[in-house]
């Protein structure tokens, strides 16, 4: 077989009969690779947009979660404060109950003493009236 002198010089004709430095199949593969690269770059751009949107969404959710967390902490602290106030109020009321019970006991003892005095005075009056 005779070698093509153009092929030896790395020159080739394409389908439009234009002179090319690359072989036609290498040229076609190069064009296909270029198209694939462009598709890949487009897909990477779309991926970056999607990921950017996802990151924004996650950041927004994180901020909302942090806000809710702070609200929960505030509510818990308020609840603890109210609980402490109620405990203090309960202790005050229990002390008041003890004080009132002691006062009641003093009044009961005083009442019994006054009843005794009344009985003695009634007896004295009765004896005084009977002696006259």
C-alpha positions in Angstrom: 0.0 0.0 0.0 1.1 3.4 -0.8 1.2 5.8 1.9 -0.7 9.0 1.5 1.8 11.9 1.4 -0.6 14.2 3.1 -1.2 11.7 5.9 2.5 11.4 6.4 2.6 15.2 6.8 -0.3 14.9 9.3 -2.7 16.7 7.0 -6.2 15.4 6.3 -9.3 16.3 4.4 -12.6 16.5 6.4 -16.1 15.8 5.0 -16.3 19.3 3.5 -13.0 18.7 1.8 -11.2 21.2 3.9 -7.6 20.6 4.8 -7.2 19.7 8.5 -4.2 19.1 10.7 -6.0 16.5 12.9 -7.4 13.2 11.7 -11.2 13.4 11.1 -12.0 10.8 13.9 -9.7 12.7 16.3 -11.4 16.0 15.3 -14.8 14.5 15.9 -13.8 13.1 19.3 -12.4 16.5 20.2 -15.7 18.2 19.2 -17.7 15.6 21.2 -15.4 16.1 24.2 -15.9 19.8 23.9 -19.7 19.4 23.9 -19.5 17.0 26.8 -17.4 19.5 28.7 -19.9 22.3 28.0 -22.7 20.1 29.2 -20.7 19.2 32.3 -20.0 22.9 33.0 -23.7 23.7 32.6 -24.6 20.9 35.0 -22.0 22.0 37.5 -23.5 25.5 37.3 -27.0 24.1 37.9 -25.6 22.0 40.8 -24.0 25.1 42.3 -27.3 27.0 42.1 -29.2 24.1 43.7 -26.6 23.7 46.5 -26.6 27.5 47.0 -30.4 27.4 47.5 -30.1 24.4 49.8 -27.4 26.2 51.9 -29.6 29.3 52.1 -32.6 27.1 53.2 -30.5 25.3 55.8 -29.2 28.6 57.1 -32.7 30.0 57.4 -33.9 26.8 59.2 -30.9 27.1 61.5 -31.8 30.7 62.4 -35.4 29.7 63.0 -34.3 26.8 65.2 -32.0 29.1 67.1 -34.9 31.6 67.6 -37.2 28.8 68.8 -34.4 27.5 71.1 -34.1 31.0 72.7 -37.8 31.2 73.1 -37.8 27.8 74.8 -35.0 28.8 77.1 -36.8 32.0 78.0 -40.1 30.1 78.6 -38.2 27.6 80.8 -36.5 30.4 82.8 -39.9 32.1 83.2 -41.4 28.8 84.4 -38.6 28.3 86.9 -39.1 31.9 88.1 -42.9 31.4 88.5 -42.2 28.1 90.3 -39.8 29.7 92.7 -42.4 32.5 93.4 -45.1 29.9 94.1 -42.8 28.0 96.4 -42.0 31.2 98.3 -45.7 32.1 98.4 -46.5 28.6 99.6 -43.9 28.9 102.4 -45.4 32.3 103.4 -48.9 30.8 103.5 -47.7 27.8 105.6 -46.0 30.2 108.0 -49.2 32.2 108.2 -51.2 29.0 108.8 -48.8 28.1 111.7 -49.1 31.6 113.1 -52.9 31.6 112.9 -53.0 28.1 114.5 -50.9 29.4 117.4 -53.1 32.5 117.7 -56.2 30.2 117.7 -54.6 28.1 120.5 -53.9 31.2 122.5 -57.5 32.4 122.0 -58.8 29.0 123.0 -56.7 29.0 126.2 -57.8 32.6 126.9 -61.4 31.7 126.3 -61.2 28.8 128.7 -59.5 31.0 131.2 -62.3 33.6 130.8 -65.0 30.9 131.1 -63.3 29.9 134.4 -63.2 33.5 135.6 -66.9 33.9 134.6 -67.8 30.7 136.4 -65.9 31.9 139.5 -67.5 35.3 139.4 -71.0 33.8 138.8 -70.4 31.6 141.8 -69.1 34.5 143.8 -72.2 36.6 142.9 -74.5 33.7 143.7 -72.8 33.3 147.1 -72.9 37.0 147.7 -76.6 37.1 146.9 -77.4 34.1 149.1 -75.5 35.7 152.0 -77.7 38.7 152.0 
